[in-house]
Structures are given as structure tokens and as C-alpha cells.
């Protein structure tokens, strides 16, 4: 066996000496490429959860230790056994301290060499430390009962689709064909596809032999053979990348980039993390024999899914589901259409883990032309005969840890791997019932309901807790965070059916759902092998697309029970503000938060409701994990009585709710420090040497940046913490370490520019936080009936119109202070949308496109400051030009006349968003408005980023354009950005670097061939790439096409001329022979090109109506405009008045169609 390196560590308990040890080890790490293992007593912990008892953890030291681990590019070796490796002494009056001071770390090369390696914490004997032993090999698996898995890489083989067509028979049963295909695929893999790693090794060996041959460069035969082998190697490397990507369960991080080592290491780390080496049994003893573990786990889950009371009494309550679904029966139970079936399939993640049959969604998606009809016919067969569902309902359970280093089976979450054929059925059901849930489910439940988000609950919860922390007077309140034990797994099937019946779903659909949840058979996927089959008698599966929606419908029955008690005034909920909504409970799936007065009578009421629900549904409350938080004014005697009666645990803070820290207090940095810790923990698994710059950029934008975004949607994060986040992003992108700052090739401000302006599109965390808070303000204005909006309105409204004034007081919550702090800035970006003009103040409101107050623009003294927009119209309903020109400058007059004069039929005035043409808010536009007019870097950036090639070369060209490469600078012309040129630049740069830093490197004898080969591969990449990686370009026919007989076609357009700041529109009508009917043009005034487009369509359709057209086709080069008028995009309440008028024209007694056309073709 090849040698590997071992370092034994003892770090000093004194911090200044430890830092010196870290520095020496990091210097050592920079010079080690061999497999390296490091273990010992580090005398430091990596996170607060690695300590129990004693004083508060020093976050700074944890952060330094994590930085050192990341800078050394080390990974944690999977460790079995007790979590804490050191036990401190016991002092009088203090808790004993436990810490995880000992650990085992390795570099990626050690992890890849010893893929089954792990560490084990042994019992402590006559020492305060536990010994740790490292095993380089795992236990030999003699079961050999691994499930079949379809490999996505097979699809890239040139013979695969031909093979599939030959083996797939039309008209045969789908399940029979899949079962028959499996052994044939295994045989084809062995005989045709072969072993990727063996093939790669053989190709590299042959290429090495050719390139070292004395005839290399002189033999045509060797030249042709090298070309052939290079092509085979390119395909093999792609197949290897696909293989590890599929196994890594990650996201594809870079188009066209080879990240095989990253996916490989991610797969190995994931496998070791998921492999269960030892667990404690019910007596608390550690069990590590695999056979005993197998029996223990299967016994646990067999018992968990066993119903002890199949028939339960239904819940009787006055409250019920409000919507009558009888009118929806035909839609809900209709046969599955071909479009529904295909949509359900293609909405699935291509590489998501497959069910027991081994076929992931990508197999069905990529082979749709061959197997689509068979799949559709089978889905409809199952739909009409639900008893067939059992044939596709065999499921594998995988155990996902709920905590770091789980010790008990109960600390795992069982996730069901369902067959794709089954998931199509349940996805069709979900797509049908999801639009109805908003009308069925009360506002206290926010999960899986369209239009509601998890942040709505967080906002309400943190406002309630904030009020409780400041509460005075006689009214005392409590908040109870209920922990439902294995909520999905304990749900009674009879209860589910009763809920669906109470909800008035059609009997046929209820029967289908009943078969879905009652017919599965389970096998546990245990350390890669399948256990024996067992059948459940209760529970719904996490992993089944239908389960979350069924669970929400069932939990609504608890809301009904509580509503009855509140209505009868037995349950006394807490109010948000004196006249605010009563908050008795909040639900997000199985996360339950209750609010009630703090008294024994209320406890009896609460417990009665919970007992009634648990008795009917099969749920069970975990008393040990259920917490009670009391308001500030609750006396100790009342607390003790309540705790004694419930058996729940009192806490001084509810801590995290739905991942958000809702604890009261002013230490905002401490509240959100966990964001930094989570970002750093992500970095620990992303080692720089595994990723190219392009790969790091994609991971940073898609994963690292998204971590704080979750928390930015309900709170303002301290600016210093945002700066720390930005520092982490910079360091990861350029490869910084704590001791050494690597050259940052481009100024960070430039990196944060949009790609079209010369940047990388990286977003500033603080400005993104402000953009998310602006979204909250926007929703408060446009969705005031949402529960969380009512809470804020009534708590802080103070009888004010919050559309006009948002202000805060010192005792208000941090969230409200943050919203009030950005209100003035937010107001600059909102503008009134004209309706009937009755509400908008002509002088004092923002309603023109510039967003300015006309009072500030007036050329004469304003006499009537209460003037409404509707008052500035003539008797004919047109703008009063005399009044406008006498009181406003010409540029403002041009803006006003470009707006359609308001009419009574246009509906009420609404508030719109200046940042988008639709006048609907987006976070992206809020971010861009904050940044203002950025100064773009000169260059043809759009061509760089739109080039259809590997992301690594795009990133390289971006970098090269700035002339910041580590080698000499080169000149570059703007013309000729074609594939060959870009590939040539990249190869020349790479070869030059290797000449300097690699003495053994030899340039290819035929560099032109290598460059052309890469360019050819890129152009042909669509042949090999899967749909998730393709960038498709459509070839569009340029030319005008006559409408069919009896139809008239309207072509319309609009434009804005910057030099004079004026806009105009025009268009023409033609018949089915292309003959001119009539044209039109119109001067508009001052507006942007999109509003000129709207004018052009509106005037053209009015002209067509006047001419008596009954069948009209409208063509426009603005896709957004067509989507808006045909209601394909979300317009909220801020629909522009011209869009509303066009929609009114559409609704008249004529037939209209809308088509998008290229702006390039001649009219």
C-alpha cells in the first residue's frame, strides 16, 4: 500500500500557544499533497453544541478554530460513539462541563483513499479524556443486497437510446417492462458501457504511450489514433462527472466545468456521514455490531408504523373547512390528461434519489419519446383502478440525521424514496388541490399554502414574544411550543379519510388517496443494503409529494377545535395590539405554537384541546421537548402550578422557531451569529483545490449567499455582520486564508456589478437585506388582510394610515424599527397608479413616472393643495392642457399627458412600484434601485456571458478582459468572440502557466488540433448534456406571416427617443392576404419604451374595434406586454391602467389572439 501521513496533535490549553500550533500546522498543510490524517487533543471546540454545562461559549474562539480547519482544507472524519470526549471536574454549586476537545481530521486525498474509514470514541478509563481509534477500512458487507440504480451516465452513451427502443415493447404493461428492462440494463452495462474508471485508466495509458513514442509528431497513424482516443476520453470524463454528480446528491455547480473531484469527495463525505456505525439501545448501551443494529432499527420502525387503535372517534366541532368543494368535484376526479402527466414528471428533479425500482426521473424525462405513451397509459389505468397503486408503492426508507452525531434511532428522520411512477400520481393530485388550499385552510397555517410563506409565522411569533417580554398589568400570558413526536409517522389513516370527507373532496379522489397512503410496503436502506419488507398500518411518508398537503389538511382540524373554544370564550388568546387579531395558535406543518392567558383554567382548556386532537389523529406530544415561555408579569406561583400540571419545561426564551431566533433582547449580533457559523460550516465541505474559480463563483452565489437570505426576510441583520458575510464570500472566491490574503484579481465593487456592466453579479448582503424589508412594506400596503400584516398594523398603527406614515418608538420591536428606518427610502420607489383619480392628490402624491412631488415642480404658487387628479380634466374627460402648461414645466407636462386620463370605469387608484414595467414589486428591482446608476466597466460583457460554452472559459475571459492574469498582459480586440478564439485564449494561458510551474509538462505536438477539438466538443455538447445543463437557442423564422382567412392582424410598436425624451407609437392592420387596411401613429409625451408599447397596442385595438373587426390577432415584440394582457404574469393590485383597458377590450364580444414576434422582422 502507498504510504500516507499521520500527525498526532496536542494543543496547549493556553490560547496564545495554541495559535502558534495552528500556524505551524497550516504551513505544513500547504506543502502536503499526500493522504494526511491528523488526530489528537486540540483543546478547542468548533461550535457551541460541542460543549455542555459551564460558562457561555466564546464564539470568537470557535470561529478561529473553524477558520484554521478550513484554511488547512481539512475534513472531519466520521466519528461514532459519545459526542463529548472530555469530562471536566465537578465544582461545588456548578454543573460538570463536557467538551469535544479530541477529534480526527483528514485532507481530501486521505478521504478518497480510505473511503470507508471512520473513527470510534472508546470508553474513558482512568482519564478525563476518551481515547479515539481510527479504522481505515469499514466492515466488509457480506449481504450484497444492494438495490439496482439506473446510472444517469448511461444516457450519454451513443447506443443507449437504440438499445432502449429495441427492448421497449409498445402496449405492454409499464411495470412489467421496467422489471424486464432492469436485468438487460445490467447486462448492457457489463458488456457495452463498461467500467468508467477502468476505461479512463486504459485511455490515459494509451495516450501516454502515444505521446512518449519516438514517432510522435511524425506518424499520421499515431496522430489519427490520438484524435480518436482523445474523443473517447472526453466522453468518458463527462460520464465520470455525471456518475459522481448523481451520487453526490448535489446541485450542478458549473455549466461545462469538470468538477469530478468535488462531486467525488462530496459523495464520499456524504456516504460516511450517512453510514451508521453505532447507536445506543433503549438501555443507553452502545451497539456497534451491524447485525444487532439491523434488527434494532427494523424493530423500531416496524413498531413506529404500527397502529394500536385503527378506528378512532372523529372530531366533533362547529368549525369546519369553509369552502364547499362540490363544484370542483369534476375537475378533482377527472381522468389525467397527457399534459398533466408530462408536467408532473418534468417538474421533478432529474437526479433526485429513485425509489426501489431504481429509475430516477431523468430516465423517464430523457427517454420520454420512447416510453412516454406507456407511462401515460399506465397512469390513467391506475387512476381508474386505484387498487393497482400497491404495485408501484414499494418504498425504501433512508434515515437522515436530525441532529449532529445522533446517538439514538429516534434522532433520525425516515425519508421515503418512492418510485417515480407513483410520484406522478401524487403530483397530479397535488397540482389539482393546491390552488384550493388558501380557501380551505385558516390563516394560522402557513406551510405549503400558495401565497403564504414561513416568514409570515416568524413575524407574528416574534412580535408576540416581543410583547410578552415587555408585558405589565394583571393579564398574564404564556406561549407553548409543542413538540409532536414523529408527527407524520403516527398519523391515523382513518383520521386522514375523515378529514378529506369533512373537506368534501369527491369520493373517487378520496379512494385514490386512501390507496396511496394505505398500500405501501417498506424496506429500510441500511448502510447501502435493503432490509426485509414490512407493511405499515399508520403514518404518511416524508418524501411522498402528497404527504405535506394531507398533513396540513389534518392539522386544520386542531385549528377547528381551538376555534370552537375561542368562540365559546373558554380559550383566551393573546391580542396583537388592543384591537388586533386574536392569536391563539400558529401552525407550520407540525411546528405548533400556542398562546393563551397564564392560568390553571387556561391550561385545562389547552390540554383538553390537545388531548382531543391527539386521541382522534394518533398524534403524541413529547412533554420533555415541549417548552413554555411566560410573559414578564407572570408570578412564580402561577408558573409552578402550570408546570406541575402540564409536565412541560419552562424556558426563559423560546430560542429558535422555524429556524429563526425569536428571543427578545437587544443583542442583534448574537441573535444572528449562527448565520456566520452556518456559512463557515458549508465552507468546511468545499475545499478550494476541488473547484475552479467558476465552480466557486457558482457555489458562492447559489448556496453561500442564500443562507442569510432566509433570515433577511423577517429581520434587519446588523451591518457589521453583513460585512463579515461579504468577507467570507470574498475569501472563498479568491482562496484567502486567515494567515494569508491571496491576490484579489478584481476590485470587489466591480465583482458586485451586474454581469452586463462588467461584474460577476454578486450581491451586497446589506443592500439585499434592505430589499427584502422593502418587500415586507410592499406586502403590508397591498395585502393588509394577511395575518402578519394585521398584527403589525394593529400593534404599531396608532390610528395612522401606514401607506403614508410608518414611524417607530423606542419600545417598538427591532423589526418595526427597521421597517420605519427604511420607510422614507421605500417611498421614493413607489408611485400611485392612476385609476379613477379620486384618491390621488395632484400636488402632494407621487404619481408621475419621475416619482417627484408636483408641488416641488410648480411654476406658480399652488392655491389648492387638496386638488385631486380627477379635478385636472376637461369636461370631455381629457387632460386640461391649459392648467398643466400654466402651472408646470414642459418636461413634467409631457410626463402627465403620456398617462391615460383617468375614468370612473378604471377602478380605484392603486400603488405601483417604479422599479419594474409591470409596476409589481420584485426583490431584484429593489436591490437595483438602491444601487442607483452604477458606472459600468467598458467592454462587450454580454457577448462573454451569452457565449454558449463552458462557464470556466467565460470566467477566464472575464478575468482576462481586466488584464489581471498572473502572467503578462495581452492586448485584445473586441471583435471575433467566437468559440475557437475563446478556447484558444484559455489553452494558451493554461499552457503558459504549466510551462512556468511544471518542469515535466510538454505542450501537445498539435495544439491546433487540441483547440479545435475542444471547440468542436463545445458545439456538440448538446448531444451529450442533459436538459438541466443545456442552454438552448431557438432558430426563429424572420418574416411576417398572413393571418388565416377571416382574421385581421394588428402589428403594433412603441419607442422612446432619449435625445429629446419623447415617445411615440404606431401600427397597422392587414387582412389574410396581407393587404393594408389602415395604419396609425401617435405622439405620446415622455415615458419609457414599454409604456409606449402599451399605448401602441391600446390604440391599435381601439382602431380595430372602430372598424368593426370581429377576429383580431395582435402581434407585438414585447413578450412582457403580451404576458401581462393575457394574465400570464402576477400583476398584484398595481396593474397599469393601460393594461386594464386593454383587458377590457379583450373581454368584449370579439375573438382576440396575442402572438409574440421578433423585433427584427420587417412589418
Secondary structure, DSSP 4 states (H G I P E B T S, - for coil): ----EEEEEE--SSHHHHHHHHHHHHHHHHT--S-EEEEEE-S--SSGGGEESSSPP-HHHHHHHHHHHHHTTEEEPPEES-S--EEPPPPTTSPPPEE--EEEEEEHHHHHHSTT-EEEEPPP-SSSB--EEEESS--------PPP---GGGGGSTTHHHHHHHHPPTTS-HHHHHHHHHHHHHHHIIIII--HHHHHHHHHHHHHHHHTSTTTTT-HHHHHHHHHHHHHHHHHHHHHHHHHHHHHT----STT---HHHHHHHHHHHHHHH----EE-TTS-EE--HHHHHHHHHHHHHHHT--S-SS-PPP--S----S-GGGGHHHHHSPPPHHHHHHHHHTS-TTSPP-TT---HHHHHHTHHHHHHHHHHHHHHHHH-GGGGGGG-EEEEEEEESSTT--SGGGEEEEEE--HHHHHHHHHHHHHHGGGHHHHS-TTB-TT-TT--HHHHHHHHHHHHHHHHT--SS--EEEEEEEBTTHHHH--HHHHHHHHHHTT--HHHHHHHHHHHHS-EEEEEETTEE---B--SS---BT-TTHHHHHHHHHHHHHHHHHHHHHTTSS--EESSTTS-EE-EEEETTEEEEEEESSHHHHHHHHHHHHHHHHHH---B-TTT-EEEE-TT--HHHHHHHHHHH-PEE-S---EETTEE---SS-HHHHHHHHHHHHHHHHTT--GGGS-HHHHHHHIIIIIHHHHHHHHTTSPPPHHHHHHHHHHHHHHHHT--SS-----SS-HHHHTS-GGGTS-----HHHHHHHHHHHHHHHHHH-TTSHHHHHHHHHH-TT--TTT-----TTS-HHHHHHHHTHHHHHTTEEEEPSSSSS-BTTTSB-STT--BGGGTBSS--S-TT-BGGGGB-TTSSB-HHHHHHHB-HHHHHHHHTSPPP-GGG-S-EEEETTSTT----HHHHHHHHH-S--PPSS-HHHHHHSSS-HHHHHHHHHHHTT--SS------SS---HHHHHHHHHHHHHHHHHHH-TT----TTHHHHHHHHHHHHHTHHHH--GGG---------S--PPPTT-EEEEEEEEEETTTTEEEEEEEEE-TT--EEEEEEEEEES--HHHHHHHHHHHHHHHHHHTT-SEEEEEES-HHHHHHHTT-S--TT---HHHHHHHHHHTSSSEEEEEE--TTS--
